[in-house]
Amino acid sequence: MSSNNNPIFSLIANGAIDTVVAGFTDHYGRLMGKRFDAEFFVRHVAADGTHACNYLLTTDAEMNPTPGYSFANWELGYGDFHLVPDMSTLRQLTWLDKTAFVHCDVDHVAQAPRNILRAQIEKARALGYHPLGASELEYYAYRGSYRKAHKKGYKGLEPLSWYLEDYNLLQGTREEFFTQKVRRHLKASGIAVENSKGEWGLGQHEVNVRYAPVLEMADNHVILKQCVKEIADQAGIAVTFMAKPAQGQAGSSCHLHLSLAKGVGKHNAFEDPDLFRWFLGGWLAHTREFMVFYAPTINSYKRFEDMSWAPTRLAWSKDNRTAGFRVVGEGPSLRIECRIPGADANPYLAFAAALASGLDGIANKIEPPPVFEGDVYAARQLARVPYTLEHAVDLFAASGFAKTALGEAVHAHYLHFYRNEQKQFECAVTDWERSRYFERI
């Protein structure tokens, strides 16, 4: 075996780890990949990489390959792409037996989500900035396994808590059989955990991990999600990161925090009031045209209800949870919290959209609107977030900025992806339709 400073190599050598999972995310932010014999991984995959079928960046949520992509299709025979392990991300996953994990880059495929974020980070670094980020993920937990939830058609599921548990420690204690394992295993797997807390919905919870350089943060976000789901599976419960799993309940968000470090001492560039304003102005100005990266599914838009803790209008404010953009901290900790993305967002795409928008704000000195004070929900004069995925896709399609920021090929690829998601919904017959029309029409 090759020598390496990473302690994982020693664990493989002494048999403490016998499996290495090599993964990357698809459009939805789901991990795809392979499990390798650990010794084989060290001898062959660590340096040379591996391959996977390129149809994985053309599928829908059911893993059906979707026609119409130029990158990969039936005419081209759905060949392979090359996966390159990012060895700096190799870590043990302590909730899985003798298992390590490594994030992979999809070599020379600009459409891959991690590559899209990398491209925006490189633009920031060329200007001397080092983006730092955090993502706050919320989810709902239900009694009974995923298999049982599937057999029930995901209807009539019993939340782990039976009254609103926001910050409620008693309800949180009832969920510690699961949540404590998540915190413990994330920490043991090299992800710095800050806290967990009950959220506003029945059985809704949140686990927060420490901010990090934005690519590392997106990687950690993906592992956190996988950890929560796999530990839930082991515990015989079901967890969902849907943006709005139940009518009348709060949606699940993914609040994005961003700041820019600069200089040898990596000081907070947002302490420059002009730069801070322009970054905020750019992020606000381009939010609607990049909405598909913050709210990527049909369900995402059910979350945007007034007085539901989800933002519905575009404004910025200081420590105001009714605003889409909440400015928090001061001095070295000054940062922008965007409350628009839902828990269903792909973190690589969401952070990429935010960075591209903010950097454009700096480049073009885009001024934000005046700071808003008061209840943003009541401010009917403010621009609203799109009501539907169809509306958001139309804005993305018409956006010259999105096309320029992403590149034409990437823009066209994701436009096709979101159009297909919309069309599949338009063809579906829902329970709502049967309940409303079966007998009464």
C-alpha positions in Angstrom: 0.0 0.0 0.0 1.1 3.5 -0.7 2.0 5.7 2.3 -0.1 8.6 3.2 -0.4 11.0 6.2 -4.1 10.4 6.4 -4.8 8.1 9.4 -7.4 6.2 7.3 -4.5 4.5 5.5 -3.2 3.1 8.8 -6.7 1.9 9.7 -6.9 0.1 6.3 -3.5 -1.4 6.8 -4.5 -2.9 10.2 -7.9 -4.1 9.0 -10.0 -1.5 11.1 -11.4 -0.3 7.8 -12.3 -2.7 5.0 -14.6 -0.6 2.8 -14.2 2.8 1.1 -17.2 4.5 -0.4 -16.4 6.8 -3.3 -19.3 9.2 -3.9 -20.5 12.3 -5.8 -23.8 14.0 -6.0 -26.4 14.0 -8.8 -28.7 17.0 -9.7 -30.8 16.4 -6.5 -27.8 16.4 -4.2 -28.1 12.6 -3.6 -24.9 10.7 -3.2 -24.1 8.2 -5.9 -21.0 6.0 -6.2 -19.4 2.7 -5.4 -18.1 0.7 -2.4 -14.6 -0.6 -2.8 -12.5 -3.1 -1.0 -10.3 -0.8 1.1 -7.0 -2.4 0.0 -8.1 -2.3 -3.7 -9.0 1.4 -3.2 -5.5 2.2 -1.9 -3.7 0.3 -4.6 -5.7 1.5 -7.6 -8.4 4.0 -7.0 -6.7 6.6 -4.8 -4.3 7.6 -7.5 -6.1 6.5 -10.7 -9.7 7.1 -9.8 -12.7 5.1 -11.0 -15.6 5.3 -13.4 -19.3 5.5 -13.4 -22.0 5.6 -16.1 -22.6 9.2 -17.2 -26.4 8.6 -17.3 -26.2 9.5 -13.5 -26.3 13.2 -14.5 -29.4 12.7 -16.8 -31.8 10.8 -14.5 -34.9 11.9 -12.7 -35.7 11.1 -9.1 -36.7 7.6 -10.0 -33.4 6.9 -11.7 -34.9 6.9 -15.2 -32.6 8.4 -17.9 -34.2 11.5 -19.4 -33.9 12.1 -23.1 -32.8 15.5 -24.4 -29.4 16.1 -22.8 -26.5 16.8 -25.1 -23.9 15.8 -22.5 -25.1 12.1 -22.3 -27.9 10.3 -24.1 -29.0 7.1 -25.8 -27.4 8.2 -29.2 -24.0 8.6 -27.5 -24.5 5.2 -25.8 -24.3 6.5 -22.2 -20.6 5.9 -21.7 -18.5 6.4 -18.6 -17.1 9.4 -16.9 -14.0 9.5 -14.7 -14.3 10.0 -11.0 -11.3 11.5 -9.2 -11.2 11.0 -5.4 -10.5 14.2 -3.5 -8.2 12.6 -1.0 -8.4 15.6 1.3 -12.0 14.5 2.1 -11.2 10.8 3.0 -12.7 10.1 6.4 -14.1 7.3 8.5 -17.9 7.1 8.7 -18.3 5.8 12.3 -22.0 4.9 11.9 -21.1 2.3 9.3 -19.0 -0.8 10.1 -15.3 -0.5 9.1 -16.2 2.1 6.4 -14.5 5.2 5.1 -15.8 7.8 2.6 -14.3 10.0 0.0 -15.9 12.8 -2.2 -15.1 12.5 -5.9 -14.9 15.1 -8.6 -16.4 14.2 -12.0 -13.5 14.8 -14.2 -14.0 17.3 -17.0 -17.8 17.4 -16.6 -18.8 21.1 -16.0 -22.4 20.0 -15.3 -21.4 18.1 -12.1 -22.6 20.0 -9.1 -19.3 20.0 -7.2 -17.6 21.3 -10.3 -20.1 24.1 -10.6 -19.3 25.3 -7.1 -15.6 24.9 -7.6 -15.8 27.2 -10.7 -17.4 30.0 -8.5 -14.9 29.5 -5.7 -12.0 29.8 -8.3 -13.5 33.1 -9.5 -13.7 34.4 -5.9 -10.1 33.3 -5.2 -8.9 35.1 -8.3 -10.2 38.2 -6.7 -8.4 37.4 -3.4 -11.5 36.1 -1.6 -11.9 32.9 0.3 -15.6 32.1 0.7 -16.8 30.8 4.1 -20.3 29.3 4.5 -22.7 27.3 6.7 -26.0 25.6 5.9 -28.6 25.0 8.6 -30.6 21.8 7.7 -34.0 21.0 9.1 -35.9 17.7 8.7 -39.0 15.9 9.9 -38.8 12.5 11.7 -41.5 9.9 11.9 -42.1 6.6 13.8 -41.8 3.5 11.6 -39.2 2.7 9.0 -38.8 4.0 5.5 -40.1 0.7 4.2 -43.2 1.0 6.3 -43.7 4.6 5.2 -43.4 3.5 1.6 -46.0 0.8 2.1 -48.4 3.3 3.6 -47.9 5.6 0.6 -46.3 8.1 3.0 -49.7 8.8 4.4 -50.8 8.9 8.1 -47.2 9.0 9.4 -46.8 9.6 13.1 -44.3 12.4 14.0 -41.8 11.7 16.7 -43.3 14.5 18.7 -47.0 15.4 19.2 -46.8 19.1 20.0 -44.7 21.9 18.6 -41.1 21.4 19.8 -39.3 24.5 18.8 -36.5 24.8 21.4 -38.5 22.5 23.7 -36.0 20.4 25.6 -38.5 17.8 26.8 -39.6 16.9 23.3 -36.0 17.0 22.2 -35.1 14.5 24.9 -37.6 12.1 23.5 -35.7 12.2 20.2 -32.2 11.9 21.7 -32.2 8.1 21.0 -31.7 9.2 17.4 -30.4 12.8 17.5 -27.6 12.1 19.9 -26.2 9.3 17.6 -26.3 11.8 14.7 -24.2 14.4 16.7 -21.8 11.8 18.1 -21.2 10.1 14.7 -20.8 13.3 12.8 -18.2 14.5 15.3 -16.4 11.2 15.3 -16.4 11.3 11.5 -14.6 14.6 11.4 -17.4 17.1 11.1 -17.5 19.7 13.9 -21.0 19.7 15.4 -22.4 22.8 17.1 -25.8 21.8 18.3 -29.2 20.3 17.6 -32.6 21.7 18.5 -36.3 21.1 18.0 -37.9 23.1 15.3 -41.4 24.6 14.9 -43.1 21.6 13.3 -44.3 18.3 14.8 -41.3 16.0 14.8 -39.1 18.7 13.1 -35.5 19.0 14.2 -32.3 20.7 13.1 -28.6 19.7 13.5 -26.1 22.5 13.0 -22.4 21.9 12.1 -19.6 24.4 12.2 -19.0 26.9 9.3 -16.1 26.1 7.0 -14.7 27.0 3.6 -17.6 26.8 1.3 -16.7 23.6 -0.7 -15.9 21.8 2.6 -19.2 23.0 4.0 -21.1 21.7 1.0 -19.3 18.4 1.4 -20.2 18.3 5.1 -23.8 19.1 4.3 -24.1 16.1 2.0 -22.5 13.8 4.6 -24.8 15.2 7.3 -27.8 14.4 5.2 -26.5 10.9 4.5 -25.7 10.4 8.2 -29.2 11.4 9.3 -30.9 9.1 6.8 -28.7 6.1 7.5 -28.9 6.4 11.2 -32.7 6.8 10.9 -32.8 3.6 8.8 -30.8 1.8 11.6 -33.2 3.2 14.2 -36.3 2.1 12.4 -37.6 5.6 11.8 -38.2 7.7 8.7 -36.7 11.1 8.1 -37.5 13.5 5.3 -35.8 16.6 3.9 -38.8 17.6 1.8 -39.3 21.3 1.9 -42.9 20.9 2.8 -43.9 17.4 3.8 -47.3 18.3 5.4 -49.9 21.0 4.8 -50.4 23.2 7.8 -46.9 22.5 9.2 -43.7 24.6 8.9 -41.5 23.9 5.9 -37.9 22.6 6.3 -35.3 25.1 5.4 -31.6 25.2 4.5 -30.5 28.7 5.6 -27.3 29.6 3.9 -24.7 31.8 5.7 -21.9 33.4 3.6 -18.9 35.7 4.2 -15.7 36.3 2.4 -12.2 36.0 4.0 -9.4 38.1 2.6 -5.7 38.6 3.0 -2.9 36.8 4.8 -4.8 36.9 8.1 -8.1 35.9 6.4 -10.0 38.8 7.9 -13.6 39.2 7.1 -13.9 41.2 3.9 -17.5 42.2 4.9 -16.0 44.6 7.4 -15.6 46.8 4.3 -19.1 48.4 4.2 -19.0 49.0 0.5 -18.0 45.4 -0.4 -20.6 44.1 2.0 -23.3 46.2 0.5 -22.4 45.3 -3.1 -22.2 41.5 -2.3 -25.6 41.7 -0.6 -27.0 43.8 -3.5 -25.9 41.3 -6.1 -27.2 38.3 -4.2 -30.6 40.0 -3.8 -30.7 41.2 -7.4 -30.2 37.7 -8.9 -32.2 35.7 -6.4 -35.3 35.2 -8.6 -33.4 34.2 -11.7 -31.4 31.6 -9.6 -34.4 30.4 -7.7 -34.3 26.9 -9.2 -31.0 26.4 -7.3 -32.5 27.4 -4.0 -35.9 25.7 -4.5 -35.4 22.9 -7.0 -38.6 20.8 -6.8 -42.4 21.2 -7.2 -42.7 20.8 -3.4 -40.2 23.6 -2.7 -42.7 26.3 -3.5 -45.4 25.0 -1.1 -43.0 26.2 1.7 -43.3 29.9 0.8 -46.3 30.8 2.9 -46.7 34.1 4.8 -46.2 33.8 8.6 -44.7 30.3 8.3 -41.1 31.2 9.1 -40.2 30.8 5.4 -39.6 34.1 3.5 -42.0 35.1 0.8 -40.6 38.5 -0.3 -37.2 39.9 -1.2 -35.8 42.2 1.4 -32.9 42.4 3.8 -33.0 43.3 7.4 -30.9 43.1 10.5 -31.7 40.0 12.7 -35.3 39.8 11.3 -36.6 36.3 10.5 -39.4 37.6 8.3 -36.8 38.8 5.7 -35.4 36.6 2.9 -31.9 38.0 3.8 -31.1 38.4 7.4 -27.8 40.1 8.3 -26.3 38.7 11.5 -23.1 39.2 13.5 -20.8 42.1 13.5 -17.1 42.8 12.8 -15.3 39.5 12.2 -18.5 37.5 12.5 -20.6 39.7 10.1 -22.3 37.5 7.5 -25.4 37.2 5.4 -28.0 34.6 6.1 -30.2 33.7 3.1 -33.4 32.1 4.4 -34.8 31.2 1.0 -33.4 27.7 0.3 -35.3 24.7 1.4 -33.9 21.5 2.9 -34.3 19.9 -0.6 -31.7 22.2 -2.1 -28.5 20.8 -3.6 -25.8 22.6 -1.5 -23.3 22.8 -4.3 -25.7 24.5 -6.6 -27.2 26.8 -3.9 -23.8 28.0 -2.7 -22.7 28.4 -6.4 -25.7 30.6 -7.2 -25.1 32.7 -4.1 -21.4 33.2 -4.8 -21.9 34.1 -8.5 -24.6 36.6 -7.5 -22.6 38.2 -4.8 -19.4 38.5 -6.8 -21.4 40.1 -9.6 -22.6 42.6 -7.1 -19.1 43.5 -6.1 -17.9 43.7 -9.8 -20.8 46.0 -10.8 -21.3 47.8 -7.4 -24.9 46.7 -7.2 -26.6 48.6 -4.3 -29.2 46.7 -2.2 -32.5 48.4 -1.5 -32.7 50.2 1.9 -32.7 48.0 5.0 -36.2 46.9 5.8 -37.6 47.3 9.3 -40.8 45.6 10.4 -42.9 42.6 9.2 -41.8 41.7 5.6 -44.8 39.4 5.3 -47.0 42.5 5.5 -45.0 44.5 2.9 -47.1 43.7 -0.2 -45.1 46.2 -2.3 -42.0 44.1 -2.2 -41.1 41.6 -4.9 -42.2 38.1 -4.1 -40.3 34.9 -4.6 -41.7 32.8 -7.5 -44.9 31.0 -6.7 -44.1 27.8 -8.6 -41.3 25.8 -10.1 -42.7 26.6 -13.6 -42.4 30.4 -12.8 -38.8 29.9 -11.5 -37.7 27.9 -14.5 -39.0 30.6 -16.8 -36.9 33.2 -14.9 -33.9 30.9 -15.1 -34.4 30.4 -18.8 -34.6 34.1 -19.5 -31.6 35.0 -17.4 -28.6 36.2 -19.3 -26.7 36.5 -16.1 -27.3 32.8 -15.1 -26.2 31.7 -18.6 -23.0 33.8 -18.3 -22.2 32.8 -14.7 -22.6 29.1 -15.3 -21.6 28.8 -19.0 -24.1 28.1 -21.8 -23.7 24.3 -21.6 -24.3 24.1 -17.9 -27.2 26.5 -18.1 -28.8 24.5 -20.9 -28.3 21.2 -19.0 -30.0 22.4 -15.8 -32.7 24.2 -17.7 -33.6 20.9 -19.3 -33.4 19.1 -15.9 -35.9 21.6 -14.2 -38.2 21.6 -17.3 -38.4 17.9 -17.1 -39.2 17.9 -13.4 -42.1 20.3 -14.1 -43.4 18.2 -17.0 -43.4 15.1 -14.9 -45.5 16.7 -12.3 -48.0 18.0 -15.0 -48.5 14.4 -16.1 -49.1 13.1 -12.6 -52.5 12.4 -11.1 -52.4 13.4 -7.5 -54.4 12.3 -4.4 -55.7 15.8 -4.2 -57.3 15.4 -7.6 -58.9 12.1 -6.8 -60.2 13.3 -3.5 -61.7 16.4 -5.1 -63.0 15.2 -8.4 -63.6 11.4 -8.2 -67.2 11.6 -7.0 -68.0 15.3 -7.1 -67.5 16.0 -10.8 
